[in-house]
Amino acid sequence: MANLRSSVIVKTDICGYTARVKKLSQSDLSSLLNEHKTFVSDISARNEGSVIKGEGDSFWIIFPSVTAAAVAAIEMQQELRAQQSSKANDERLAIRVSITLGDVLHQDKDIFGDTVNLTARIESVTPPDEIYLSQAAWLALNKAEVQTSFVNEFSLKGMSEPEKVYKVDQSYKTRIIKNQAIIKADLRGFIAYQESNSIKDVEYLLTNFDTFEKTICEEYGGTIRSIVGDSHLLTFPEAHSALAAMESLCENWKLFINANQIPCGLSVGVAKGNLYIFRSCTYGKDIHIADRLEDLSKIVTPGRERNSVIVSDQIKREVSGSKWEYKLIKIDKNAILDNLLDYSQFDFFQENDVYRCLVV
């Protein structure tokens, strides 16, 4: 049944999508679009929005207010940048967002009308990483909550009169991701492997490491926060899922390096706490604790080809009473104090109980 009502319309679009399609396999493209759909849908839902339809890389969304739409759009832009902080600009996925307000015909789970057409026209002049608004949307926006500036007056195709267009001034604020299982994962002996093997071999190793980590993040609800060389920073919402992910990763990685005769096991530290994200920077003291634990894993379990996972006391407490409690073995401090690399590591180990996770 057709229903004409005033609506806030948002359109999102991946920039450079056509060029990106040519570089991806069918399976990679399908995975990209599914991940992006989930990303857009989740943020929209958190801000009371509903995805009406998707068109390839584009999504049409309805919101109860212009302000809610703008807040959701800002969150999309900032979270997308944060997720890709380790990527170069030419590798990064970027979106543009347009927001309009007006009479819209709702029929058979679709939307029609001049406002819909205007949304598409404004999106076509929106640069990557930006959020543009029609004049009607701008007038209805809570200016105290969302800052904007005038862009220009555009003569848009199909529109009878020029349209004044505004943009959201995206203020960068530190996002605090609380109460996460924070994982620092490194390849053991990577530098030695890099120096004694071809670039093709190194690329093969890093590609598989990246693929394995993406797989466990998808399966156990984790997020890859940053990648620097062979060093990966991941987070999981709870300790149980983090340990299950590490167990799966270590098992599959062991099979991979054995099959390919690569002497690069995994060195992993798992801590619990908060991390802070500002633009492309990820920081926080609990990340440093995960770093410390990852360093300790190399001492506790010598041998480049072996996997080693060390967890903090906070992780141990969180999994108390589960099967994981019995897979965490307290490390005897006296047995390895002489092998610690520096005084700060010595002090950390003296002040904190740490545990070795029984993995492959």
Stockholm file with secondary structure:
# STOCKHOLM 1.0

chainA/1-360         MANLRSSVIVKTDICGYTARVKKLSQSDLSSLLNEHKTFVSDISARNEGSVIKGEGDSFWIIFPSVTAAAVAAIEMQQELRAQQSSKANDERLAIRVSITLGDVLHQDKDIFGDTVNLTARIESVTPPDEIYLSQAAWLALNKAEVQTSFVNEFSLKGMSEPEKVYKVDQSYKTRIIKNQAIIKADLRGFIAYQESNSIKDVEYLLTNFDTFEKTICEEYGGTIRSIVGDSHLLTFPEAHSALAAMESLCENWKLFINANQIPCGLSVGVAKGNLYIFRSCTYGKDIHIADRLEDLSKIVTPGRERNSVIVSDQIKREVSGSKWEYKLIKIDKNAILDNLLDYSQFDFFQENDVYRCLVV
#=GR chainA/1-360 SS CCEEEEEEEEEEEETTHHHHHHHSCHHHHHHHHHHHHHHHHHHHHHTTCEEEEEETTEEEEEESSHHHHHHHHHHHHHHHHHHTTTSCTTTSCCEEEEEEEEEEEEETTEEESHHHHHHHHHHHTCCTTCEEECHHHHHHSCTTTSCEEEEEEECCTTCSSCEEEEEECCCCCCEEEEEEEEEEEEETTHHHHHHHSCHHHHHHHHHHHHHHHHHHHHHHTCEEEEEETTEEEEEESSHHHHHHHHHHHHHHHHHHHHHHTCCCCEEEEEEEEEEEEETTEEECHHHHHHHHHHHHHHHHSCCTTSCEEEEEHHHHHHTTTSGGGGGEEECCHHHHGGGCSSHHHHHHHHHCCEEEECCC
#=GC SS_cons         CCEEEEEEEEEEEETTHHHHHHHSCHHHHHHHHHHHHHHHHHHHHHTTCEEEEEETTEEEEEESSHHHHHHHHHHHHHHHHHHTTTSCTTTSCCEEEEEEEEEEEEETTEEESHHHHHHHHHHHTCCTTCEEECHHHHHHSCTTTSCEEEEEEECCTTCSSCEEEEEECCCCCCEEEEEEEEEEEEETTHHHHHHHSCHHHHHHHHHHHHHHHHHHHHHHTCEEEEEETTEEEEEESSHHHHHHHHHHHHHHHHHHHHHHTCCCCEEEEEEEEEEEEETTEEECHHHHHHHHHHHHHHHHSCCTTSCEEEEEHHHHHHTTTSGGGGGEEECCHHHHGGGCSSHHHHHHHHHCCEEEECCC
//
